[in-house]
């Protein structure tokens, strides 16, 4: 079962962060994403023809995030939308971040 078809698990205080090795292994399942800040975040910048397309994409990401209860940090500008995931409760990466990254990848044509 691919990551995009999974559901995020509710975040409780006792979540264990992924190790760098685990995160690197999961990164293979989400093309275009990169580890950041000591493997505590993942980031991808999506490119578009104009601002309107970038905003439309950001809204789609927001809808998916709201549905899963797992929210990214977004940056939007002319022709781009940056998406960063980190499980804020643990200030590190969790499987949920990779599930969401796969769901965001699935939004692109």
C-alpha positions as CSV (number, residue, x, y, z in Angstrom):
1,X,0.0,0.0,0.0
2,X,1.5,3.4,-1.1
3,X,1.9,6.2,1.3
4,X,-0.7,8.4,-0.5
5,X,-3.4,5.9,0.3
6,X,-2.6,5.8,4.0
7,X,-4.2,8.0,6.7
8,X,-2.3,10.1,9.3
9,X,-2.5,8.8,12.8
10,X,-3.6,11.2,15.5
11,X,-0.6,12.9,17.1
12,X,-0.2,12.1,20.8
13,X,2.6,13.3,23.0
14,X,4.4,10.0,23.0
15,X,5.3,9.8,19.3
16,X,8.8,8.8,18.4
17,X,10.7,10.8,15.8
18,X,12.1,9.0,12.8
19,X,15.9,8.5,12.7
20,X,17.9,10.1,9.9
21,X,18.2,6.6,8.4
22,X,14.5,5.9,8.6
23,X,13.7,9.3,7.0
24,X,16.2,8.8,4.2
25,X,14.6,5.4,3.5
26,X,11.1,7.0,3.3
27,X,12.3,9.9,1.2
28,X,12.7,7.4,-1.7
29,X,8.9,7.1,-1.7
30,X,8.3,10.8,-2.2
31,X,10.1,12.1,-5.3
32,X,11.1,15.7,-5.3
33,X,11.3,16.2,-1.5
34,X,14.4,16.9,0.5
35,X,15.4,16.5,4.1
36,X,16.2,19.7,6.0
37,X,17.4,20.9,9.4
38,X,19.2,17.8,10.5
39,X,16.5,15.5,9.1
40,X,13.8,17.1,11.2
41,X,11.8,18.5,8.2
42,X,11.0,17.7,4.6
43,X,10.6,20.4,1.9
44,X,9.5,20.6,-1.7
45,X,9.0,23.6,-3.9
46,X,6.4,23.2,-6.7
47,X,6.6,25.4,-9.8
48,X,3.7,26.9,-11.7
49,X,3.2,29.3,-14.7
50,X,1.8,32.1,-12.5
51,X,0.6,33.2,-9.1
52,X,-3.0,32.1,-9.6
53,X,-1.9,28.5,-10.3
54,X,0.4,28.6,-7.2
55,X,-2.4,29.8,-5.0
56,X,-4.9,27.2,-6.4
57,X,-2.3,24.5,-5.6
58,X,-1.8,25.9,-2.0
59,X,-5.6,25.8,-1.5
60,X,-5.7,22.1,-2.6
61,X,-2.8,21.3,-0.2
62,X,-4.7,23.1,2.6
63,X,-7.8,21.1,1.9
64,X,-5.9,17.8,2.1
65,X,-4.1,18.9,5.2
66,X,-7.3,19.9,6.9
67,X,-8.9,16.5,6.1
68,X,-5.9,14.6,7.5
69,X,-5.4,16.9,10.5
70,X,-1.7,17.3,9.7
71,X,-0.7,20.8,8.4
72,X,2.3,22.0,6.5
73,X,4.0,25.4,6.5
74,X,3.3,26.9,3.1
75,X,5.0,29.7,1.2
76,X,3.4,31.1,-2.0
77,X,4.7,33.5,-4.5
78,X,4.6,34.2,-8.2
79,X,5.0,30.8,-9.9
80,X,5.8,28.7,-6.8
81,X,4.4,27.0,-3.7
82,X,6.8,25.8,-1.0
83,X,5.6,23.0,1.3
84,X,7.4,22.0,4.5
85,X,6.3,19.2,6.8
86,X,7.4,18.5,10.3
87,X,5.4,17.0,13.2
88,X,5.3,20.0,15.4
89,X,4.5,18.1,18.6
90,X,7.8,16.4,18.4
91,X,9.7,19.0,16.4
92,X,10.9,16.2,14.1
93,X,9.7,13.9,11.4
94,X,7.1,11.2,11.8
95,X,5.5,8.8,9.2
96,X,2.6,11.3,9.0
97,X,4.9,13.8,7.3
98,X,5.7,11.4,4.6
99,X,2.1,10.3,4.1
100,X,1.2,14.0,3.6
101,X,4.1,14.6,1.2
102,X,2.9,11.6,-0.9
103,X,-0.7,13.1,-0.8
104,X,0.6,16.5,-1.9
105,X,2.7,14.8,-4.7
106,X,-0.6,13.2,-5.9
107,X,-2.1,16.7,-6.4
108,X,0.3,17.5,-9.2
109,X,-0.6,16.6,-12.8
